[in-house]
Structure formats: structure tokens, C-alpha cells
Amino acid sequence: MSVILDLAIFPTDQGISVSGFVAPVIAMIRDSGHPYRLSPMGTAVETATLPEALELIARAQSLLDERGCARVYAVAKFDIRQGPLGRLTDKIDSVRARIGEL
């Protein structure tokens, strides 16, 4: 199975710039060993199971809570598919090939 999680999570009560709060979340995702891609609006992560993806969301919220964030905004989208891992890059490569970029 392959689960692609597209996650945006950040505090809404910590001022305008929240990169200092987002960075530890990204470090946790990086250290989890799951492949990920950071974008300006969120982070895509590929896991082998849905519980693994949900655990990353729970850990992200806990990190923000530990840093004094009383209010957190989160949006999570999932693409869950039977089959092998590797779709985080395969999906992008497929589109690039179709538009002649590969």
C-alpha cells in the first residue's frame, strides 16, 4: 500500500511568521524516514499505511502543543492506493513525461 499525505499544519496564535514552529515539524517528518517533499504551502509525505500517516499528524500537533501553540490549523489530504511505494515521485514524473519535460 502507498499513502500520500499532503499536510499543512501551523499555529494561528504565534504571529505572522511561523517558520520557527513549522521547522521542527518538518524535521520530525524528515527524521521519521518517510520520503517527503516540502512545498511553500505544505508537505507531501509517503507512508506504507494510513496509521503511519495519521501518527505523523498526531506527532506534528504534539510538537506544536509542546511549543506553547494554543491554536493550530491543519489541513490533511490523502491519496491511498494499493500497490508499491514510490508514488511520491512517480506521480510527478508521469505528468512531466506527458508534457515533454523528461
C-alpha positions as CSV (number, residue, x, y, z in Angstrom):
1,M,0.0,0.0,0.0
2,S,1.1,3.6,-0.6
3,V,-0.4,6.5,1.3
4,I,0.4,10.0,0.2
5,L,-0.3,12.6,2.9
6,D,-0.4,16.3,1.9
7,L,-0.2,18.1,5.2
8,A,-0.3,21.8,6.1
9,I,-0.1,22.4,9.9
10,F,0.8,25.6,11.7
11,P,-0.1,27.7,14.7
12,T,-2.5,30.6,14.3
13,D,-1.7,32.3,17.6
14,Q,2.0,32.9,17.2
15,G,2.2,35.9,15.0
16,I,2.8,36.4,11.3
17,S,5.9,34.4,10.8
18,V,5.5,30.7,11.9
19,S,8.6,29.1,10.2
20,G,10.2,28.6,13.6
21,F,7.2,26.4,14.5
22,V,7.0,24.7,11.2
23,A,10.7,23.8,11.1
24,P,10.5,21.3,14.0
25,V,7.5,19.6,12.4
26,I,9.4,19.2,9.1
27,A,12.5,17.9,11.0
28,M,10.3,15.3,12.7
29,I,8.9,14.2,9.3
30,R,12.4,14.1,7.9
31,D,13.7,12.0,10.8
32,S,10.8,9.6,10.5
33,G,12.5,8.1,7.5
34,H,9.4,8.5,5.2
35,P,10.0,10.2,1.9
36,Y,8.7,13.8,1.8
37,R,8.6,16.9,-0.3
38,L,8.4,20.4,1.2
39,S,6.4,23.0,-0.7
40,P,5.5,26.6,0.0
41,M,2.0,25.6,1.1
42,G,2.5,22.2,2.8
43,T,4.4,19.0,2.9
44,A,3.7,15.7,1.0
45,V,4.8,12.5,2.8
46,E,4.5,8.9,1.6
47,T,3.9,6.1,4.1
48,A,3.1,2.4,3.7
49,T,0.0,2.6,5.8
50,L,-2.7,5.0,6.9
51,P,-1.9,4.6,10.6
52,E,1.7,5.7,9.9
53,A,0.4,8.9,8.2
54,L,-2.1,9.6,11.0
55,E,0.7,9.2,13.5
56,L,2.8,11.9,11.8
57,I,-0.2,14.3,12.1
58,A,-0.6,13.5,15.8
59,R,3.2,13.9,16.4
60,A,3.1,17.3,14.5
61,Q,0.3,18.6,16.7
62,S,2.1,17.4,19.8
63,L,5.2,19.3,18.8
64,L,3.3,22.5,18.3
65,D,1.5,21.9,21.6
66,E,4.8,21.5,23.4
67,R,6.0,24.8,22.0
68,G,3.0,26.6,23.5
69,C,0.7,26.8,20.5
70,A,-2.8,27.1,21.8
71,R,-4.5,27.1,18.4
72,V,-3.3,25.0,15.4
73,Y,-4.7,25.0,11.9
74,A,-4.3,21.8,9.9
75,V,-5.4,20.5,6.5
76,A,-4.7,16.9,5.5
77,K,-5.4,15.3,2.2
78,F,-4.8,11.6,1.5
79,D,-4.2,9.5,-1.7
80,I,-4.5,5.9,-0.6
81,R,-3.7,3.2,-3.1
82,Q,-2.9,-0.5,-3.2
83,G,0.5,-1.2,-4.7
84,P,4.1,-0.4,-4.1
85,L,5.7,2.7,-2.5
86,G,7.4,5.3,-4.7
87,R,4.4,7.2,-5.9
88,L,5.6,10.5,-4.3
89,T,8.0,10.9,-7.3
90,D,6.3,8.6,-9.8
91,K,3.2,10.8,-10.0
92,I,5.2,13.9,-10.8
93,D,7.4,12.1,-13.3
94,S,4.3,10.8,-15.1
95,V,2.9,14.3,-15.6
96,R,6.3,15.7,-16.6
97,A,6.7,13.0,-19.2
98,R,3.4,13.8,-20.7
99,I,4.3,17.5,-21.1
100,G,7.7,16.7,-22.5
101,E,9.9,17.7,-19.5
102,L,11.6,14.3,-19.1
